[in-house]
Amino acid sequence: MNERELNTLFNIVTEPEQNAYKLDSVKKMQEIQRIIRVLEISKAQKESFKQISARGLVAFKMLVSNN
């Protein structure tokens, strides 16, 4: 999901003059922080999956080369 889709989904309006989000309430600020946490968790999971996949490939190559 890209930034524009997130803005539309959560009804967040950007301030074009300042090129920044207008966070005039605590609720909006908390929602932005929640989105950031979700995206960071997603990124960490992708990295973990890549590491597991790489280990599996190495193990498979070792198995094939021994036989």
NORSUL-V584259 format. One record per residue. SS is DSSP state (a for helix, b for strand, c for the rest). Layout:
SS / SS
This chain:
c / c / a / a / a / a / a / a / a / c / c / c / c / b / b / c / c / c / c / b / b / c / c / c / c / a / a / a / a / a / a / a / a / a / a / a / a / a / a / a / a / a / a / a / a / a / a / a / a / a / a / a / a / a / a / a / a / a / a / a / a / a / a / a / a / a / c
